[in-house]
Amino acid sequence: MLTRSSDKSMFMLRFKAFWECTSSPTMASSSSVGDKQLQRIIRDLHDAVMELSKEHKECGEPITDDSASLHKFFYKLEYLLQ
């Protein structure tokens, strides 16, 4: 659960660094089916993080384990790591 402000900030910084690395033109220009699928999964993961960020900004409260957006993010992350 991301409850402390510093935890959330660290998470967002790490995700931003991850996103910048995986969004490089080298990876995006790859044409294999596996690479395209990986890029789609990463985009889905990015969208889930953006949804979490939007939810936090709108509510002004910490993201808890009850958050549907958090469950969506975990599902996407688990799929990526398989």
N, C-alpha and C positions, 0 to 999 in steps of 0.2 A: 504494500500500500504506500502510495506517495502522499505523505502528509506534511512533511516539513518543507518549507520554502527552499532551503538549500538542496534537499533531495531532488525536488522538481527542477530546479535550475541546473543541477548537474546532469540530470537525465536529458533535459532539452539540449544542453551543450553537446553531450555525447551523441545524441541522435542527429544533431545538425552536422557534426563531423562525419558520422556514418553516412548520412544522406549525401553530403558533398563528395565523399569518396566514391559512392556507388552511382552517382549521377554524372560521372565524368564522360566526356564525349567518346572515349575509347570503349567503355562498356556499352554506351547507348548505341554505338554504330555496329556492334556485333550482330551477325545475322542468323546465328543458329537458333533453333527452336527453344533449346534449354535456356539460352541467354535471354531470349524474349520473355519466356515464362518467368524467369528470375526478376527481370525488370518490372513485370506486371505485379509480382508479389511485393516487391519493394515499394512500388507506387501505392499499392493497397495499404501497406504498412505506414507509409508516409501520410496517407489520407486519414488513417485511424489516429495517428498522433495529432494531426491538425484538428480532428474532431474532439479529442481530449483537451487540447489547448482551448478550443472554442468553448467547450463546456465549462472549463475552469474560469475563463474570463467572464462568461455570462452569469455563473453562479457566485463567483467570488469566494468559493469555498474549496477546500482540498478535494481531490479526487479520492473516492473511497472504493472499497471492494464491491460495493453495490452498483457501481457505475457500469451501465451497458456498454459505453464507449471503451472502458478499460477492458472489459471482457472481449470485445471485438479486437482490440489491440493485441491482447495475449493470444487470441486465436490466430491472428495473422503472423505474429512473431513465432509461435510454435510451428506453424506451417512452413515458414521460411527456414527454420532450423532443422527440419526433418531431412 
